[in-house]
């Protein structure tokens, strides 16, 4: 069985959880045999997989802004569960299979996660790292910058140090919630990343109020206004002109002020009993997976 996950130009916490979590939960399970594909953490359901391979879906999400809708009803698909009810509905699956995001199986590890809350943290989406200025924004706001491109264990340790985590990265919220760290979601600057949050939130009976970040650079302004033709053209011009040198420090300061305001928002946390019930369901699915596919 071959482990499938998104590989971008740089590591990303949510995707790299696959390489860190599954070998611990499923030791000696993966052998890179492409005839059976294990599709775990991420919004990676689509039509891009080998039609001749068996595709094992285990807590994955579907995002229509990322991929075309796959037909998962053939014999080449084996769906154990998906990230939430929106994914289940989009794929024509029973809603009871929308259990939650597989990253929540962190709670099934035989590991003691020790919390030492000391600061409010902010984790941007990984794509906001190269085009934004969030490390400087956090320094101005007095907020701990948490880099989603750092190694998984470091990111988890950084999250455990938060009194509350402000996060543009969905798996920042999912892992914080799983580890019982209060979190504040913010709308991703890139529109394509926004709706997938609702899939997991509905699975965990969470009503999301997501304040909006202020872009920290002219490049982020261009991304935020991309779908508004007139504003998009103007912001694209500013991002590539001499005006960007003037605009960048102003945007960084405004983004820091906004982040300071967001830090005062009451944070979210799912109910303890619902979290435990969800993880128990996932553990049952894990037992079924082992029974069916372990050689």
C-alpha positions as CSV (number, residue, x, y, z in Angstrom):
1,X,0.0,0.0,0.0
2,X,1.3,3.4,-1.0
3,X,0.8,6.5,1.2
4,X,-0.7,9.4,-0.8
5,X,-0.5,13.1,0.2
6,X,-0.1,16.5,-1.3
7,X,3.5,17.5,-2.0
8,X,4.0,21.2,-2.6
9,X,7.2,23.2,-3.2
10,X,7.9,23.3,0.5
11,X,6.7,21.1,3.4
12,X,3.3,21.9,4.9
13,X,2.2,20.9,8.4
14,X,-1.2,19.4,7.4
15,X,0.2,17.4,4.6
16,X,3.4,16.3,6.4
17,X,1.2,14.9,9.2
18,X,0.7,12.0,6.9
19,X,4.4,11.0,7.0
20,X,4.5,11.5,10.7
21,X,1.2,10.0,12.0
22,X,0.4,7.0,9.8
23,X,3.7,5.1,10.3
24,X,3.1,5.4,14.1
25,X,-0.6,4.2,13.8
26,X,0.1,1.7,11.1
27,X,3.7,0.4,11.5
28,X,4.9,-1.8,8.7
29,X,1.8,-1.1,6.7
30,X,3.1,0.9,3.7
31,X,5.4,-0.6,1.1
32,X,5.0,1.9,-1.8
33,X,3.1,-0.6,-3.9
34,X,1.1,1.7,-6.3
35,X,-1.6,-1.0,-6.8
36,X,-3.2,0.1,-3.5
37,X,-3.2,3.8,-2.6
38,X,-3.9,5.1,1.0
39,X,-5.6,8.5,0.8
40,X,-5.5,10.1,4.3
41,X,-5.1,13.6,5.6
42,X,-5.8,16.5,3.2
43,X,-8.2,17.8,0.6
44,X,-6.9,15.4,-2.0
45,X,-10.0,13.5,-3.3
46,X,-10.2,13.9,-7.1
47,X,-10.0,12.2,-10.4
48,X,-6.2,12.3,-10.7
49,X,-5.5,8.8,-9.3
50,X,-4.7,5.7,-11.3
51,X,-8.0,4.2,-12.4
52,X,-6.5,0.7,-12.1
53,X,-5.3,1.2,-8.5
54,X,-7.4,0.5,-5.4
55,X,-8.0,3.7,-3.6
56,X,-8.5,3.5,0.2
57,X,-10.0,6.7,1.6
58,X,-9.4,7.3,5.3
59,X,-10.6,10.6,6.6
60,X,-9.8,12.6,3.5
61,X,-11.7,15.8,2.4
62,X,-13.0,16.9,-1.0
63,X,-12.6,20.6,-2.1
64,X,-14.3,21.5,-5.4
65,X,-11.8,24.4,-5.8
66,X,-8.9,21.9,-5.8
67,X,-10.1,18.9,-7.9
68,X,-12.9,17.6,-10.1
69,X,-15.4,15.4,-8.3
70,X,-14.4,11.7,-8.4
71,X,-16.9,8.8,-8.7
72,X,-16.1,6.9,-5.6
73,X,-18.7,4.2,-6.0
74,X,-16.7,1.8,-8.2
75,X,-14.9,-1.3,-7.0
76,X,-11.6,0.6,-7.2
77,X,-12.6,2.8,-4.2
78,X,-12.9,1.7,-0.6
79,X,-14.2,4.6,1.6
80,X,-13.8,4.1,5.3
81,X,-14.8,7.6,6.2
82,X,-14.3,11.2,5.1
83,X,-13.6,14.6,6.7
84,X,-17.2,15.8,7.1
85,X,-20.8,15.9,5.8
86,X,-20.0,18.3,3.0
87,X,-17.5,15.9,1.5
88,X,-20.0,13.0,2.0
89,X,-22.8,14.9,0.2
90,X,-20.5,16.0,-2.6
91,X,-19.5,12.4,-3.3
92,X,-22.9,10.9,-2.9
93,X,-21.9,9.0,0.3
94,X,-24.0,8.4,3.4
95,X,-23.6,11.4,5.7
96,X,-22.7,9.1,8.6
97,X,-19.3,8.6,6.9
98,X,-18.5,12.2,7.3
99,X,-16.9,11.5,10.7
100,X,-14.1,14.0,10.9
101,X,-10.5,14.8,9.8
102,X,-8.1,11.9,10.2
103,X,-5.5,14.2,11.9
104,X,-7.7,13.9,15.0
105,X,-6.2,10.4,15.4
106,X,-3.3,12.2,17.2
107,X,-5.3,11.3,20.3
108,X,-4.9,7.6,19.5
109,X,-1.1,7.8,19.8
110,X,0.5,6.4,22.9
111,X,2.1,9.8,23.5
112,X,1.7,12.3,26.3
113,X,1.2,15.8,24.8
114,X,2.2,18.2,27.6
115,X,0.7,21.7,27.4
116,X,2.7,24.7,28.7
117,X,0.6,27.7,27.5
118,X,2.7,30.8,27.4
119,X,1.7,32.9,24.4
120,X,-0.9,33.6,21.7
121,X,0.2,32.1,18.5
122,X,-0.5,32.7,14.8
123,X,-0.1,30.1,12.1
124,X,-0.6,31.3,8.5
125,X,-1.4,29.0,5.6
126,X,1.8,27.7,4.1
127,X,1.2,29.7,0.8
128,X,1.1,32.9,2.9
129,X,4.8,32.4,3.9
130,X,6.5,33.3,0.6
131,X,4.1,36.1,-0.4
132,X,3.3,37.5,3.0
133,X,5.3,39.2,5.8
134,X,3.8,37.4,8.8
135,X,6.9,36.9,10.9
136,X,7.3,40.7,11.0
137,X,3.6,41.1,11.6
138,X,3.7,38.8,14.6
139,X,6.7,40.6,16.0
140,X,4.9,43.9,15.8
141,X,1.8,42.4,17.4
142,X,3.6,40.6,20.2
143,X,2.2,37.3,18.9
144,X,4.2,34.0,18.5
145,X,4.7,33.2,14.8
146,X,4.2,29.5,14.1
147,X,5.6,28.4,10.8
148,X,3.6,25.6,9.1
149,X,6.6,24.6,7.1
150,X,8.6,23.6,10.2
151,X,8.9,19.9,11.1
152,X,5.7,18.3,12.4
153,X,7.0,17.8,15.9
154,X,8.1,21.4,16.3
155,X,4.7,22.7,15.0
156,X,2.9,20.5,17.5
157,X,5.2,21.7,20.4
158,X,4.5,25.3,19.3
159,X,0.8,24.8,19.3
160,X,0.9,23.2,22.7
161,X,2.6,26.4,24.0
162,X,-0.4,28.6,22.9
163,X,-3.0,30.0,25.3
164,X,-4.9,30.4,22.0
165,X,-3.9,29.8,18.4
166,X,-5.0,32.2,15.6
167,X,-4.8,30.2,12.5
168,X,-5.3,30.6,8.7
169,X,-4.2,27.0,8.3
170,X,-7.1,24.5,8.7
171,X,-4.9,21.8,10.2
172,X,-3.6,24.3,12.7
173,X,-7.2,24.5,14.0
174,X,-7.8,20.7,13.8
175,X,-4.7,19.8,15.7
176,X,-5.2,22.6,18.2
177,X,-8.7,21.4,18.8
178,X,-7.6,17.7,19.1
179,X,-5.0,18.7,21.7
180,X,-7.5,20.9,23.6
181,X,-5.8,24.2,22.7
182,X,-8.4,27.0,22.1
183,X,-8.2,28.4,18.6
184,X,-9.4,31.3,16.5
185,X,-10.0,30.7,12.8
186,X,-9.4,33.5,10.3
187,X,-10.6,33.5,6.7
188,X,-7.7,32.4,4.4
189,X,-6.6,35.3,2.1
190,X,-6.7,32.9,-0.8
191,X,-10.4,32.3,-1.6
192,X,-9.8,28.7,-2.8
193,X,-8.9,27.6,0.7
194,X,-12.0,28.9,2.5
195,X,-14.9,26.5,2.1
196,X,-13.1,23.3,3.2
197,X,-13.1,24.6,6.8
198,X,-16.9,24.2,6.9
199,X,-16.7,20.5,6.1
200,X,-14.8,19.6,9.3
201,X,-16.6,22.3,11.4
202,X,-20.0,20.7,10.6
203,X,-18.6,17.3,11.6
204,X,-17.6,18.7,15.0
205,X,-20.9,20.7,15.4
206,X,-18.9,24.0,15.4
207,X,-20.3,27.3,14.2
208,X,-17.4,29.2,12.7
209,X,-17.1,33.0,13.0
210,X,-14.0,33.8,11.0
211,X,-12.6,37.3,11.1
212,X,-10.8,38.5,8.1
213,X,-7.0,39.1,8.0
214,X,-5.6,42.3,6.5
215,X,-3.1,41.3,3.8
216,X,0.5,41.9,4.9
217,X,2.0,42.7,1.5
218,X,1.0,44.0,-1.9
219,X,1.3,40.5,-3.2
220,X,-1.3,39.3,-0.7
221,X,-3.6,42.2,-1.6
222,X,-3.4,41.0,-5.2
223,X,-4.4,37.4,-4.1
224,X,-7.3,38.7,-2.0
225,X,-8.7,40.8,-4.8
226,X,-8.0,38.4,-7.6
227,X,-11.7,37.6,-8.3
228,X,-12.6,41.3,-8.4
229,X,-11.5,42.3,-11.9
230,X,-11.0,46.1,-11.3
231,X,-9.4,45.8,-7.9
232,X,-7.4,42.8,-9.0
233,X,-5.8,44.7,-11.9
234,X,-5.1,47.7,-9.7
235,X,-3.5,45.5,-6.9
236,X,-1.5,43.6,-9.5
237,X,-0.1,46.9,-10.8
238,X,0.8,48.0,-7.2
239,X,2.4,44.7,-6.4
240,X,4.8,44.9,-9.3
241,X,5.5,48.7,-9.2
242,X,7.6,51.0,-7.2
243,X,4.5,51.7,-5.0
244,X,5.0,48.3,-3.4
245,X,8.0,49.5,-1.5
246,X,5.8,52.2,0.1
247,X,2.8,50.0,0.6
248,X,4.6,47.0,2.2
249,X,5.5,48.6,5.6
250,X,2.0,50.2,5.8
251,X,0.3,46.9,5.2
252,X,2.6,45.1,7.7
253,X,1.6,47.6,10.4
254,X,-2.1,47.4,9.5
255,X,-2.0,43.6,9.5
256,X,-0.3,43.6,13.0
257,X,-3.0,45.9,14.3
258,X,-5.7,43.6,12.9
259,X,-4.0,40.5,14.4
260,X,-4.0,42.2,17.8
261,X,-7.7,42.8,17.5
262,X,-8.4,39.2,16.4
263,X,-6.5,37.9,19.4
264,X,-9.3,39.4,21.6
265,X,-11.9,37.2,19.9
266,X,-13.4,34.4,22.1
267,X,-11.7,31.2,20.9
268,X,-13.4,28.0,19.7
269,X,-13.2,24.5,21.1
270,X,-15.3,21.5,20.3
271,X,-17.1,19.6,23.0
272,X,-14.9,17.1,24.9
273,X,-17.5,14.3,24.6
274,X,-18.0,14.8,20.9
275,X,-14.2,14.8,20.3
276,X,-13.8,11.5,22.3
277,X,-16.7,9.9,20.5
278,X,-15.3,11.0,17.1
279,X,-11.9,9.6,17.8
280,X,-13.4,6.3,19.0
281,X,-15.3,6.0,15.7
282,X,-12.0,6.6,13.9
283,X,-10.3,4.0,16.0
284,X,-13.0,1.5,15.1
285,X,-12.3,2.3,11.4
286,X,-8.6,1.9,12.0
287,X,-9.2,-1.6,13.4
288,X,-11.3,-2.5,10.3
289,X,-8.6,-1.2,8.0
290,X,-5.9,-3.3,9.7
291,X,-8.1,-6.4,9.6
292,X,-8.9,-5.9,5.9
293,X,-5.5,-4.9,4.5
294,X,-2.7,-6.1,6.8
295,X,-0.8,-8.9,5.1
